[in-house]
Amino acid sequence: MTITATGRGAYRTATPHQFVSGRTQLDDLQRQLATKKKSETYAGLGLDRNVSLDLNGKLSALDGWLTGIERGQVNLKIASTAVDTYAKITAETLKDVRSGTYLETASGRTAPQELAEEKFKQTLDLLNSQINGRYLFSGRTADKEPVESFSLIMDGDGAGRAGLKQLIAERRLADRGDDGLGRLTLGGTDPQVTLAEGAASAFYGFKLSGAASSSAALTTAYTAGPPADIAVDVTGTPSVGDTLRVSLTLPDGSTQEITLTARAEGASGTEHETFAIGADADATAANLRAALGKALTHHADRALSAASAQKAAGDFFAGSNGSPPLRVPGPDFANAATAPVAGTEADTVIWYKGDDGAGTARSTSTVQIDRSETAQTGARANEQAFRTGLAQFAVLAAETFPAGDAASRDRYEAMTERVRDQLGFPPGVQNPSEIIVELGTAQNAMAKAKERHVATQGYLTQTLESVENVTTEEVAMQLLELQTRLQASYQTTASLGRLNLTNFL
């Protein structure tokens, strides 16, 4: 019998390439046992590679949405807390400035005013809230601090840029006018009294809105204009207690009524609330004219002064980078005859430095939370709800009411009445609760999307594992089987390698 290299037998079946492939298979099974993965490449998955690619793509998208949701939820939580805090401090201030609480102080500022200043500063800090370098109330310019400091807003920079206090002073001068009559002209030839708006009344001071009398001896005529005027003819002798009422509209949109009551000649009476019945119609008209002048001056020093501060503060906080605040042209502010003009960055502090572009505040920042769903999470410090509160805090902080000034109590009550109206966020004015609801809606959408994605992620991960992962027990059995076969093959090959004719025989 002849043994050849090409003969049939054990040696031929143990060819070298079979040892190499067996070794490769052994290494692959050991890798599978260590990594729990069927293959290191998609190609190694065979027909399952398309399933794996699709599932991995879906899981990657879910990871991206979940990451965005996590970050968005943190931002919304901080922003919502800031707005909620702001809502609480405005409510506290509303209680602080309730009617009839004025107390003189040496500083000229009441306790509610001191508290309002601190709340103003706190609100500015809230609006400058940031997380991870992102300012939450700056709109699209999230890398820019949205609001200026308290001192700069109130006092300016001392180098030419005017702050709110200066703008209030300028507006007050323009509204009051040189003669203190609120830019109205008082005149008429006895027995007639006239009151007329001037050219500047279209922009400053009182506006006439009506007149009425309870006496047949006082006939009134009102012309709406513009410019509006009122004529009162004294056609007889009014009775004690008869009244003349003149209705005024103030720069902040509030109204004031002057009521003058007839009294007997020589009888006592407050000069801005009563007029003496004269010996004849001419004398009565002269007394009425004088009383009307006193009444205009009285209300100009009180209600009009408060309205001026409100108007100036409203204009100031309506300003932004793209639209500087309006201010009275000057420096002859008391005789200003043209409409307020926009300040400039060089001469007026612009309190809001953030984004003021098109679109709603909420749309300035969006988070993709699903394939076709986004949550709007943006906010701006110059939203109406914030501007309203900031203006009221600022007015309270800016005004002073010196002890001993006869007008202080009335001025304070006129100011706080307007502050209460504004901090009550009347219909048509954005309320902080509206912002809280909108942010809460975004939070709710994110929470639901997260819940949905986590459930989907778990299912897809489980499915992907069934495609890509191996069963440890199965691999272990294959590994043992392969090791046994390789060991037998090595032993047989080794024996054949030592075979010679003598051993064979």
C-alpha positions in Angstrom: 0.0 0.0 0.0 1.3 3.4 -1.0 0.7 6.6 0.9 0.8 9.8 -1.2 0.3 13.4 -0.5 -2.9 13.3 -2.6 -4.3 10.1 -1.2 -7.5 9.8 0.8 -7.2 9.7 4.5 -7.0 11.7 7.7 -4.1 13.8 6.8 -5.8 15.2 3.7 -8.9 16.2 5.7 -6.7 18.2 8.0 -5.6 20.7 5.4 -3.9 23.9 6.6 -6.7 26.3 5.5 -9.2 24.4 7.7 -7.0 25.1 10.7 -6.9 28.8 9.8 -10.6 29.1 9.3 -11.2 27.2 12.6 -8.9 29.5 14.4 -10.7 32.5 12.9 -14.0 31.1 13.9 -12.6 30.6 17.4 -11.5 34.2 17.7 -14.9 35.4 16.4 -16.7 33.4 19.0 -14.5 34.7 21.8 -15.2 38.3 20.6 -18.9 37.5 20.6 -18.7 36.2 24.1 -16.9 39.3 25.3 -18.9 42.0 23.4 -22.3 40.2 23.2 -22.4 41.4 19.5 -22.8 39.2 16.5 -20.6 41.2 14.3 -18.3 44.3 14.3 -19.7 45.4 11.0 -23.1 45.7 9.4 -22.0 43.4 6.6 -21.5 40.6 9.2 -25.2 40.7 10.1 -26.2 39.5 6.7 -29.8 40.1 5.8 -30.4 41.7 9.2 -28.1 44.7 8.4 -31.0 46.8 6.9 -33.0 46.2 10.0 -30.1 47.2 12.2 -29.4 50.4 10.2 -33.1 51.4 10.4 -33.3 50.8 14.1 -30.1 52.6 14.9 -31.3 55.6 12.8 -34.5 55.7 14.8 -32.7 55.4 18.1 -30.3 58.2 17.1 -33.2 60.5 16.3 -34.8 59.7 19.7 -31.5 60.4 21.5 -31.3 63.8 19.8 -34.9 64.7 20.7 -34.5 63.5 24.3 -31.3 65.5 24.7 -33.0 68.6 23.5 -36.0 68.0 25.7 -33.7 67.6 28.8 -32.0 70.9 28.1 -35.3 72.6 27.2 -37.0 71.4 30.4 -34.2 72.9 32.5 -34.4 76.2 30.8 -38.2 76.3 31.1 -38.1 75.4 34.7 -35.8 78.3 35.5 -37.7 80.7 33.3 -41.0 79.7 34.8 -39.7 80.1 38.3 -38.5 83.6 37.4 -41.8 84.6 36.0 -43.7 83.1 38.9 -41.5 85.1 41.4 -42.1 88.2 39.4 -45.9 87.7 39.6 -45.6 87.3 43.3 -43.6 90.5 43.9 -46.0 92.5 41.7 -48.9 91.2 43.8 -47.0 92.1 47.0 -46.5 95.7 45.7 -50.2 95.9 44.8 -51.0 95.3 48.5 -48.2 97.7 49.7 -49.7 100.7 47.9 -53.3 100.3 49.0 -55.2 103.6 49.4 -54.8 105.8 52.5 -51.4 104.5 53.6 -49.3 107.6 53.1 -47.0 108.5 55.9 -44.5 111.4 55.8 -40.9 110.5 56.1 -37.7 112.6 56.4 -36.4 111.1 53.2 -39.5 111.8 51.3 -40.0 108.2 50.4 -42.4 105.8 52.0 -41.8 102.2 53.0 -43.7 100.9 50.0 -41.4 103.0 47.8 -38.3 101.5 49.4 -39.7 98.0 49.0 -40.5 98.8 45.4 -36.9 99.7 44.6 -35.7 96.4 46.0 -38.3 94.6 43.9 -37.3 96.5 40.9 -33.7 95.3 41.4 -34.9 91.8 42.0 -36.9 91.8 38.8 -33.9 93.0 36.8 -31.9 90.1 38.2 -34.7 87.7 37.3 -34.8 89.0 33.8 -31.0 88.5 33.5 -31.3 84.8 34.5 -29.0 82.6 32.6 -28.0 78.9 32.4 -24.9 77.5 30.7 -24.2 80.9 29.2 -27.7 81.3 27.7 -29.8 84.3 28.9 -33.3 83.1 29.1 -35.1 86.5 28.5 -33.0 87.8 25.7 -35.0 86.3 22.8 -32.8 85.1 19.9 -29.7 87.0 21.2 -29.3 84.4 24.0 -25.6 85.3 24.5 -26.4 88.9 25.4 -27.5 90.1 28.9 -31.0 91.6 28.2 -31.4 94.4 30.7 -29.2 97.2 32.1 -28.4 97.8 35.8 -30.8 99.6 38.2 -28.5 102.7 38.6 -28.0 103.1 34.8 -31.8 102.8 34.2 -32.7 105.3 36.8 -29.9 107.8 36.8 -28.2 107.5 33.4 -24.5 107.3 33.0 -23.5 110.8 34.0 -21.8 111.2 30.6 -24.8 112.4 28.5 -27.1 109.5 28.5 -30.3 110.3 30.4 -32.0 107.8 32.7 -35.7 107.5 33.7 -35.6 110.2 36.4 -34.5 112.8 33.9 -37.2 111.8 31.4 -39.9 112.0 34.1 -38.7 115.5 35.0 -38.7 116.6 31.4 -42.2 115.2 30.8 -43.6 116.8 34.0 -42.3 120.3 32.8 -43.9 119.8 29.4 -47.2 118.7 30.8 -47.5 121.4 33.5 -46.4 124.3 31.2 -44.9 127.6 32.2 -48.0 128.9 33.9 -48.9 125.7 35.7 -52.3 125.3 33.9 -51.5 122.1 32.1 -51.0 123.7 28.7 -54.6 125.0 28.7 -55.5 128.7 28.1 -57.9 130.3 30.5 -59.7 133.4 29.4 -63.0 134.9 28.2 -64.7 138.3 28.6 -67.1 138.7 31.5 -69.7 137.3 31.9 -68.1 134.4 29.9 -65.3 132.1 30.9 -63.4 130.1 28.3 -60.9 127.3 28.6 -59.1 126.2 25.5 -56.4 123.7 24.4 -53.3 125.2 22.9 -51.3 123.8 20.0 -49.1 121.8 22.4 -52.2 120.2 24.1 -52.2 117.6 21.3 -49.0 116.3 22.9 -48.8 117.5 26.5 -50.9 118.5 29.5 -54.6 118.3 30.0 -57.1 117.6 27.2 -60.6 118.9 27.5 -63.3 116.2 27.3 -66.5 117.9 28.4 -68.3 120.3 30.7 -71.6 120.4 32.5 -73.5 122.6 34.9 -76.3 122.0 37.4 -77.4 125.6 37.3 -79.6 127.3 34.6 -77.5 130.4 35.4 -74.4 128.7 34.0 -74.6 127.5 30.5 -71.8 125.4 29.0 -70.7 124.8 25.5 -68.1 122.2 24.6 -66.3 121.9 21.3 -64.5 118.6 20.8 -61.9 120.0 18.4 -59.1 119.4 18.1 -58.2 121.7 19.6 -61.1 121.4 22.1 -62.5 124.4 24.0 -65.2 125.1 26.6 -67.2 128.2 27.1 -69.2 128.9 30.3 -71.7 131.8 30.1 -73.0 133.3 33.4 -76.5 134.3 32.4 -77.9 134.8 35.9 -77.2 134.3 39.6 -76.5 130.7 40.5 -77.7 129.3 43.8 -75.5 128.2 46.6 -74.5 124.6 46.0 -74.8 124.8 42.2 -71.9 123.1 40.4 -69.8 123.4 37.3 -68.0 120.2 36.2 -65.1 120.2 33.7 -63.8 116.8 32.5 -60.1 116.4 31.6 -58.1 113.6 30.1 -54.5 113.2 31.3 -51.4 112.1 29.3 -51.5 108.5 30.7 -55.1 108.1 29.5 -56.6 108.6 33.0 -59.4 111.2 33.6 -59.9 113.9 36.1 -62.9 115.9 36.9 -62.9 119.5 38.3 -66.0 120.3 40.3 -66.5 123.9 41.4 -69.4 124.6 43.8 -71.1 128.0 44.2 -70.9 129.6 47.6 -72.1 132.8 49.0 -69.9 135.8 48.9 -67.8 135.9 52.1 -68.5 132.3 53.0 -65.5 130.0 53.6 -64.6 127.5 51.0 -61.6 125.8 49.4 -60.3 128.0 46.6 -59.8 125.2 44.1 -63.2 123.6 44.8 -65.6 126.6 45.2 -66.4 130.0 43.6 -68.1 132.9 45.2 -71.4 134.1 43.8 -70.8 137.8 42.8 -73.0 140.8 42.9 -73.7 140.4 39.2 -73.0 138.1 36.3 -69.6 139.7 35.5 -68.4 139.4 39.1 -69.6 135.8 39.3 -67.7 135.0 36.0 -64.5 136.6 37.3 -64.8 134.5 40.5 -65.5 131.4 38.5 -62.4 132.1 36.3 -60.2 132.6 39.2 -61.4 129.4 40.9 -61.0 127.4 37.7 -57.4 128.6 37.4 -56.7 127.5 41.0 -58.3 124.1 40.3 -56.2 123.6 37.2 -53.0 124.5 39.1 -54.0 122.2 42.0 -54.6 119.2 39.7 -51.5 119.9 37.6 -49.4 119.6 40.7 -51.0 116.4 41.7 -52.9 114.2 39.2 -51.1 115.6 36.2 -47.8 115.2 37.9 -48.6 111.5 38.6 -49.8 111.0 35.0 -46.6 112.6 33.7 -44.5 110.1 35.6 -46.6 107.2 34.2 -46.4 108.5 30.7 -42.6 109.0 30.8 -42.1 105.5 32.4 -44.3 103.9 29.9 -42.4 105.5 27.0 -39.1 104.7 28.5 -39.8 100.9 29.0 -41.4 100.7 25.5 -37.9 101.5 24.1 -35.5 99.0 22.8 -32.4 98.7 20.6 -34.5 99.0 17.4 -36.9 101.6 18.8 -35.3 104.1 21.4 -37.7 105.6 23.9 -39.6 108.8 23.2 -38.7 111.9 25.1 -39.7 115.6 25.1 -37.7 117.8 22.7 -35.8 120.4 24.7 -34.2 121.9 26.6 -37.1 124.4 26.9 -39.3 121.5 28.0 -42.0 123.7 29.6 -42.7 125.3 26.3 -42.2 122.2 24.1 -44.6 122.6 21.1 -43.9 119.5 19.1 -44.5 115.8 19.6 -42.0 113.7 21.6 -39.1 112.3 19.6 -37.1 109.2 19.8 -33.9 109.4 21.8 -30.7 108.0 20.6 -28.2 105.6 22.1 -25.9 108.6 22.6 -28.3 110.7 24.7 -30.8 108.2 26.3 -30.3 104.9 28.2 -31.9 102.0 26.4 -32.8 99.6 29.1 -33.4 96.5 27.0 -30.5 95.1 25.0 -31.9 91.8 23.8 -33.6 90.7 20.6 -36.6 92.7 19.5 -37.2 91.2 16.0 -40.3 89.9 14.4 -42.3 87.1 15.8 -43.6 86.3 19.3 -41.4 86.1 22.3 -42.1 82.4 22.6 -41.0 81.7 19.0 -37.5 83.1 19.6 -36.4 79.7 20.9 -37.7 76.4 19.8 -36.9 72.8 20.7 -37.5 69.9 18.3 -39.3 67.3 20.4 -40.5 65.0 17.6 -40.2 64.6 13.9 -42.8 67.3 13.1 -43.4 68.8 16.6 -41.5 71.7 18.3 -42.0 73.4 21.6 -41.7 77.2 21.8 -39.6 78.1 24.9 -38.4 81.7 24.2 -38.9 84.8 26.3 -38.1 88.5 26.2 -37.5 90.9 29.0 -39.5 93.6 27.2 -42.7 91.7 27.0 -45.7 93.8 28.1 -46.2 92.0 31.4 -42.6 92.8 32.4 -42.6 96.4 31.1 -45.8 97.1 33.0 -44.4 96.0 36.3 -41.0 97.6 35.8 -42.6 100.9 35.0 -44.6 100.8 38.2 -41.6 99.8 40.3 -39.5 102.5 38.7 -42.1 105.3 39.3 -42.4 104.3 42.9 -38.6 104.3 43.3 -38.1 107.6 41.4 -40.7 109.8 43.1 -40.2 111.8 46.3 -42.8 113.4 48.6 -41.2 115.9 50.9 -42.6 116.3 54.4 -44.3 119.6 54.8 -45.2 119.9 51.1 -49.0 120.5 51.0 -49.2 118.5 47.7 -47.3 115.4 48.9 -50.2 113.4 50.2 -52.4 114.1 47.2 -49.5 113.4 44.8 -48.7 110.2 46.5 -52.4 109.0 46.4 -52.6 110.0 42.7 -49.4 108.0 42.0 -50.4 104.9 44.0 -53.9 104.9 42.4 -52.3 104.6 39.0 -49.8 102.0 40.2 -52.6 99.9 41.6 -54.5 100.1 38.3 -51.4 99.0 36.3 -50.2 96.3 38.7 -53.8 94.8 38.5 -53.0 94.1 34.8 -56.3 95.4 33.4 -58.0 93.7 30.5 -56.0 94.1 27.3 -52.7 94.1 29.2 -50.5 91.0 29.2 -50.5 89.3 32.6 -47.6 87.3 34.0 -49.9 84.4 34.4 -50.3 84.3 30.6 -46.5 83.8 30.2 -46.5 81.1 32.9 -49.3 79.3 31.1 -47.5 79.5 27.7 -44.3 78.2 29.3 -46.2 75.5 31.1 -47.8 74.4 27.8 -44.3 73.9 26.4 -43.3 72.0 29.5 -46.3 69.7 29.2 -45.6 69.1 25.5 -42.0 68.2 26.3 -43.0 65.9 29.2 -45.5 64.0 27.0 -43.0 63.7 24.1 -40.3 62.4 26.5 -42.6 59.8 27.9 -43.5 58.7 24.4 -39.9 58.6 23.3 -38.6 56.7 26.3 -41.2 54.0 25.7 -40.4 53.8 22.0 -36.7 53.8 22.8 -37.1 50.8 25.1 -39.0 48.8 22.5 -36.6 49.7 19.7 -33.5 48.9 21.8 -35.0 45.5 22.7 -35.6 44.8 19.0 -32.2 45.9 18.0 -30.6 43.7 20.7 -32.4 40.7 19.2 -30.8 41.6 15.8 -27.3 42.5 16.8 -26.7 40.7 20.1 -25.9 37.0 20.6 -27.1 34.6 23.2 -24.2 33.9 25.6 -25.2 30.3 26.3 -25.4 29.5 22.5 -22.0 31.1 21.8 -20.5 29.2 24.8 -21.8 25.9 23.4 -20.4 26.7 19.9 -17.1 27.7 21.4 -16.8 24.5 23.4 -17.7 22.4 20.3 -15.2 24.2 18.1 -12.5 23.9 20.7 -13.1 20.1 20.9 -13.0 19.7 17.2 -9.8 21.8 16.8 -8.1 19.9 19.6 -9.0 16.6 17.9 -7.7 17.9 14.6 -4.5 19.2 16.1 -3.9 15.8 17.9 -4.5 13.8 14.7 -2.3 16.2 12.6 0.4 15.9 15.2 0.3 12.1 15.1 0.4 12.1 11.3 3.3 14.5 11.4 5.3 11.9 13.4 4.3 9.0 11.1 7.1 7.1 9.1 7.3 3.7 7.3 8.6 1.9 10.3 5.9 3.3 12.6 3.3 2.6 10.0 4.4 -1.1 9.6 
